Amino acid sequence: MYDRLKGFRDFYPGEMAARREAFDTVEDTAAAYGFREVGTPALERTQMYVDKSGEEIVEELYAFEDKGGREVSLTPELTPTVARMVVDKGQELSKPIKWYSSRPFWRYEQVQQGRFREFYQTNVDVFGSSSPAADAEVLAVAADALTALGLTADDFAFRVSHRDILGGLLESMDAEVDIREAIRAVDKSAKVERNEYYDLLHDAGLSYDEARAFDDLLSSGDLDELVDFAGTDRVADAVGNLRAVLDAADDMGVREFCEVSLETARGLDYYTGVVFECFDTTGEVSRAVFGGGRYDDLIESFGGQPTPAVGVALGDATLQLLCERAGVWPAEELSTDYYVLQVGDTRPVAARIARDLRESGHVVETDVAGRSFGAQMSYADSVNAETVVIVGEQDLANDEVTIKDMATGDQTTAPVDEFPGDRDGPTYEDYE
């Protein structure tokens, strides 16, 4: 026997049925907003991630040298890849570019609740619009996807912030601060003790008094106070932009899911403006469910024209935890509309009936193993068949088939030449 690798998962049919329903819900929501599906490769050049995040990122990647001597990595996220794609096609693409994609990613990191080494995400991105409406639309897609899954405002909230508010406040302090490291500290603030958080801010260049003052400012959530404290256009403009995004979210009907939370920073360095994270309001899911934000400089850093961008990535594992906690994760069970049961030498007629039912859009199974009547009935029950169509030699001798309702156990007969006939979904009730 071979053991499954740590951090990787198997999904059996029932689990996949639930996952497919969840992914279809998210993707259908994005498509309803006019986002178009793209496909992307599993491998990219490792240097692309090094250039964005530094050499230390390699420790988190499935990185190796391929047979052509190239340093490559399994993709740990989608944003750099779609940025590369936008640069590749540049002027050929109509703006704004609105893309979505669902696929696996890989990170070599510690396995914990909601975090695996292979994981799946649906990414939704807008390129070519700096309007607050683009940020709000990304929030709206995420909120509508969650509500379509059955969640409500009692179940989740988007904690919304702005990177320029954080950066502007840090700049306004009388300190030689490493803004990049300080923002990384803010991103960790909910995960560590307060004294450890102050230590991180101190390591980034703030004194302990400045660290506490900075923490108090963020915790207050008073945007006007932040503008007055900083006294800079950078913070004033960022606050104005954040308010404009929230106003647009209100117009799109999703403002109720958004709360200002300036401790939300997002750790990745390429974020530039509004950022947000989705959290379980009960706290039972102990980490962010997913997040997103604006990354206006990334396309240009890849060699493209200046192109504003904003996006969100909904991960499978934490989304499932949230839905399970709220009791709305799709049922992990199989679904079959019809099982066409064969008794004796009846395959030609059974196959014709199965074809006709499938052409009407139904999920139909029939025997492919030469099993007995009882074994076929047990199998039909195991795949949750709603209706069993029994095609037996005696039935056909009487020019009929037997229709059995699996929920009630009731059964009746129908003329074989008229089944399924013009009916899209004939059941027991049609012939009783």
Residue pairs with C-beta under 8 A, 6 or more apart in sequence:
4 10
5 117
6 111
6 117
7 111
7 116
7 117
7 118
8 116
8 117
8 118
9 116
9 118
11 19
13 334
14 332
14 333
14 334
15 332
17 330
17 331
17 332
17 333
17 334
17 335
18 329
18 330
18 331
18 332
19 316
19 320
21 330
22 149
22 316
22 319
22 320
22 323
22 329
22 330
23 102
23 120
23 122
23 316
25 145
25 148
25 149
26 102
26 122
26 145
26 149
26 314
27 37
27 100
27 102
27 122
28 148
29 141
29 144
29 145
29 148
30 100
30 122
30 124
30 141
30 145
31 37
31 100
32 144
33 98
33 137
33 140
33 141
34 98
35 98
35 99
35 100
35 124
35 141
36 98
36 99
36 100
37 99
37 100
37 101
38 82
38 85
38 99
38 100
38 101
39 101
39 103
40 75
40 78
40 81
40 82
40 85
40 101
40 103
41 75
41 81
42 74
42 75
42 104
43 66
43 72
43 73
43 74
43 75
44 72
44 73
44 75
44 80
44 81
44 84
45 70
45 71
45 72
45 73
46 58
46 61
46 63
46 71
46 72
46 73
47 71
48 80
48 84
49 57
49 58
49 61
49 73
49 76
49 80
50 57
50 58
51 301
52 80
52 269
52 270
52 298
52 301
53 268
53 269
58 73
59 108
60 76
60 107
60 108
60 109
61 73
61 74
61 76
61 106
61 107
61 108
62 73
62 74
62 106
62 107
62 108
63 71
63 72
63 73
64 71
64 72
64 73
65 71
65 72
66 72
74 105
74 106
75 81
75 105
75 106
76 105
76 106
76 107
77 105
77 121
77 313
78 101
78 103
78 105
78 121
78 123
78 313
79 123
79 125
79 270
79 295
79 298
79 311
79 313
80 298
80 302
82 99
82 101
82 123
82 125
82 127
83 298
83 299
83 302
83 304
83 309
84 302
86 93
86 97
86 127
86 299
86 304
86 307
86 309
87 299
87 302
87 303
87 304
90 304
90 305
93 127
93 128
95 127
95 128
95 129
96 126
96 127
96 128
96 129
96 134
97 125
97 126
97 127
97 128
98 125
98 126
98 127
99 123
99 124
99 125
99 127
100 122
100 123
100 124
100 125
101 122
101 123
102 120
102 121
102 122
102 123
103 120
103 121
104 118
104 119
104 120
105 118
105 119
105 120
105 121
106 117
106 118
106 119
107 117
107 119
108 117
109 115
109 117
111 117
113 285
113 286
113 287
113 321
114 285
114 287
114 315
114 317
114 318
114 321
115 287
115 317
115 318
116 317
119 315
119 316
119 317
120 315
120 316
120 317
121 290
121 313
121 314
121 315
121 316
122 313
122 314
123 311
123 312
123 313
123 314
124 138
124 141
124 142
124 292
124 311
124 312
124 313
124 314
125 138
125 309
125 310
125 311
125 312
126 134
126 137
126 138
126 309
126 310
126 311
127 299
127 307
127 308
127 309
128 307
128 308
128 309
129 308
129 310
130 296
130 308
132 241
132 244
132 245
132 247
132 248
132 274
133 248
134 308
134 310
135 245
135 248
135 273
135 274
135 294
135 310
136 245
136 246
136 248
136 249
136 251
136 252
136 254
137 248
137 252
138 292
138 310
138 311
138 312
139 158
139 160
139 245
139 249
139 252
139 254
139 257
139 258
139 276
139 312
140 249
140 252
140 253
140 254
141 312
142 158
142 278
142 290
142 292
142 312
142 314
143 158
143 254
143 257
144 254
145 314
146 155
146 156
146 278
146 322
149 323
149 328
150 323
150 326
150 328
151 322
151 323
151 326
151 328
153 256
153 257
154 281
155 280
155 281
155 282
155 322
155 325
155 326
156 257
156 278
156 279
156 280
156 281
156 289
156 322
157 257
157 258
157 259
157 278
157 279
157 281
158 257
158 258
158 259
158 276
158 277
158 278
159 259
159 260
159 261
159 263
159 264
159 276
159 277
159 278
159 279
160 242
160 245
160 246
160 258
160 259
160 260
160 261
160 264
160 274
160 275
160 276
161 242
161 260
161 261
161 262
161 263
161 264
161 265
161 274
161 275
161 276
162 238
162 239
162 241
162 242
162 262
162 273
162 274
162 275
163 183
163 238
163 265
163 266
163 271
163 272
163 273
163 274
163 275
163 293
164 234
164 235
164 237
164 238
164 241
164 272
164 273
165 226
165 235
165 238
165 239
165 242
165 262
166 182
166 183
166 186
166 218
166 262
166 265
167 179
167 183
167 234
168 230
168 232
168 234
168 235
168 238
169 214
169 217
169 218
169 226
169 229
169 230
169 235
170 177
170 179
170 182
170 183
170 206
170 214
171 177
171 179
171 230
171 232
171 234
172 229
172 230
172 231
172 232
172 235
173 206
173 210
173 213
173 214
174 210
175 205
175 206
175 207
175 210
176 205
177 204
177 205
177 206
178 204
178 205
179 204
180 269
181 200
181 203
181 204
181 205
182 201
182 204
182 205
182 206
183 265
183 267
184 200
184 204
184 265
184 267
185 197
185 200
185 201
185 203
185 204
186 218
186 263
186 265
187 265
187 266
187 267
188 197
188 200
188 267
189 197
189 215
189 263
189 265
190 263
191 287
192 200
194 215
197 211
197 215
198 208
198 211
198 212
198 215
201 210
201 211
201 214
201 215
202 208
202 211
206 214
217 225
217 226
217 229
217 262
218 262
218 263
219 262
219 263
221 260
221 261
221 262
223 239
223 242
223 243
223 260
224 239
226 235
226 239
226 262
227 235
227 236
227 239
230 236
238 273
241 273
241 274
242 260
242 274
245 274
246 255
246 258
246 260
249 255
249 258
258 276
264 275
264 276
264 277
265 275
266 275
266 277
266 291
266 293
270 295
270 297
270 298
270 301
271 293
271 294
271 295
272 294
272 295
272 296
272 297
273 293
273 294
273 296
273 310
274 293
274 294
274 310
275 291
275 292
275 293
275 294
276 291
276 292
276 293
276 312
277 288
277 289
277 290
277 291
278 288
278 289
278 290
278 291
279 285
279 288
279 289
280 289
280 321
280 322
280 325
282 325
284 325
285 318
285 321
285 322
285 325
287 318
288 318
289 314
289 315
289 318
289 319
289 321
289 322
290 312
290 313
290 314
290 315
290 318
290 319
291 312
291 313
292 310
292 311
292 312
292 313
293 310
293 311
293 312
294 308
294 309
294 310
295 309
295 310
295 311
296 306
296 307
296 308
296 309
298 309
299 305
299 306
299 307
299 309
300 306
300 307
320 329
323 329
333 384
334 382
334 383
334 384
335 363
335 384
336 363
336 364
336 365
336 380
336 383
336 384
336 385
336 386
337 357
337 362
337 363
337 364
337 385
337 386
337 387
337 425
338 354
338 357
338 362
338 363
338 364
338 365
338 385
338 386
338 387
338 388
338 389
339 364
339 365
339 366
339 376
339 379
339 380
339 383
339 385
339 387
339 388
339 389
340 350
340 353
340 354
340 357
340 364
340 365
340 366
340 367
340 388
340 389
340 391
341 350
341 366
341 367
341 373
341 376
341 377
341 380
341 388
341 389
341 390
341 391
341 392
342 350
342 366
342 367
342 376
342 391
342 392
343 373
343 390
343 391
343 392
343 393
343 394
343 395
344 392
344 393
345 393
346 391
346 392
346 393
346 395
346 396
349 391
349 396
349 401
349 416
350 366
350 367
350 389
350 391
351 366
353 389
353 391
353 401
353 419
353 420
354 364
354 365
354 366
356 420
357 364
357 420
358 364
360 420
360 424
360 425
361 424
362 425
365 380
365 383
365 385
367 376
371 379
377 388
380 388
380 406
381 406
385 406
386 405
386 406
386 407
386 427
387 403
387 404
387 405
387 406
387 427
387 428
388 403
388 404
388 406
389 401
389 402
389 403
389 404
389 419
390 401
390 402
390 403
390 404
390 411
391 401
391 416
392 402
395 401
395 402
395 413
395 416
396 416
398 413
399 415
399 416
399 417
400 413
400 414
400 415
400 416
401 413
401 414
401 416
401 419
402 411
402 412
402 413
402 414
403 411
403 412
403 413
403 414
403 419
403 426
403 427
403 428
403 430
403 431
404 410
404 411
404 428
405 411
405 427
405 428
405 429
408 428
410 428
410 432
411 428
412 428
412 431
412 432
413 431
414 426
414 430
414 431
419 426
420 426
423 430
